[in-house]
Amino acid sequence: MKKVCKYSLSAAILVFVLSQSVYFEDLKVVREQRRREAFNAAEYAGDLWLNELPSVLDEAVDVKELIELFNTNMGQAIERYGKTPGVSRVYAYLLKGEGTILSIDRDGLKVSVKEPQTNPDVVIETGSYIPGNAVRDASGLIDVSKFSDTMKFNEIGSEINKIIVRDVIRPLPDKKPTVGGTIKFFGATQVAQDAAEENLLQLVRVVPIRLELE
Amino acid sequence: MSRKFLIFTVMSLGLLVLGFGCKQKEQGPGKDEDSQSKRRIAVVISTLNNPWFVVLGDTAKARAEELGYEATIFDSQNDTAKESDHFDNIIAAGYAAILFNPTDADASIANVKKAKEAGIPAFCIDREINSNDLAATQVLSDNYAGCVDLGQYFVKKMNQKGNYVELLGILGDNNTWNRSKGFHSVVDNYPDLKMVAQQCAEFDRTKAMEVLESIMQANPDINAVFCGNDAMAMGAYQALAAAGKTHKVMVFGFDGAKDVIDSIRDGRIVATGMQFPKRMAQMGAEQADEYIKGKRDFPQKVPVAVELVTQENIAKYTAYGRESEQ
């Protein structure tokens, strides 16, 4: 009986000491805090690209469904899939798709994702730089309110674009894309809410996040 | 034992009173809604020497009045010392809220801080302060993204080559750099586009005219001028007109001010970025009203998109906004 008391007391002390020396925090929250404290836009973007963006790609909507919604019910496209960091007529969308490459030029890869595969539906941007903030905003991973000044928020967008050029676009020629070949992609696009009315939707411009050639 | 219990009880009561007192102070601004001092809203504007800011201030005042407040406009004349004096007077007079267009992203922080300490919330409109825990909220133009669009249009109009000048706004204002960096994030990717001069003209029409006149003496062969706001675009156009060069130099502005919208329609200015001063001012006044009525969960920063206005789409726009919103 004495031994039981002794062990129970020791266990209680051990649990107490451990509970005082160990604590649990959400890794995502800690990572976010560290990134903000020692702000370096390139590192912030790099960490985001490697550790957080892959998990949100599961939420990417099929580009065929998105194009259909853009043309038939833009309000629903915005409500279901559109993201904006503030007040805007332009929304960012995270998307995925598979299609046939119809042409390869300086403008990018023109791809048909619908049958019959005669006209391109999307153009995957493969230029030497990526303007705008499609991937940053479509990911929904960065809250502008967390930054003391918006320049940091903008620098992150710019650094994400540089990573895309370095890691996605520049290695593409080595994969030897060919007209008629099949391409699978994850990416982001930005579309204005009145784009359909203004006939701006002939080609959805996609900033690539992942490209796979078959 | 009874003595210990007594001490414990007294300490607990003391802590309770302290805690209650703190909570009362936090909730203070929303409580005295009906008192006269809580029905006044101050509108502090960086400068009224620019029509764009006059629209921002007048719209904020008008919306606050529509919501039932007495509203007064204070002109900081781009001077942080004057701005600080305004804040002292506003605090002493016990205004309920401040709709604030800061003069300087860093130097204006102290003013928002002292207002907050006095229990008066500040709502930044158009320009930000470099803090995300002092203002109640900040409604800001998304200058960077606006200038990315403007930069792409600039590249297209210049056929990817030529010499250009950039006129910068006030160097202490984040808007100046967000615009410049957004523009350069595109234009710097084209090696045949050469920036022959980049100078500060402080968002001022007269200064822009003088600065460009001086730049053109050393660089007579320029093809375009990118200006960080519309007042400078009008000043630049005046300098070009005096030099007889309006036909060969394209001018790009940023703001959506009346004279530039008219000039785009007339073919004198090529493009501008439409900010929405009326929309931002109205949002600020409505947020202040919600705050006074008890709401607290505002996002700290709300970027408002800027839209590209060109000679091709000018029909959709009017001064300071979209035609459909008037």
Interface residues (C-beta under 8 A of the other chain):
Chain A: T84 P85 G86 V87 S88 R89 V90 S128 Y129 P131 G132 N133 V144 S145 K146 F147 S148 D149 T150 M151 N154 E155 G157 S158
Chain B: A105 E128 N130 S131 N132 V139 L140 D142 Y144 A145 V148 G151 Q152 N174 W177 N178 K181 G182 S185 V186 N189 R279 M283 P299 Q300 K301 V302 P303 V304 A305 E307
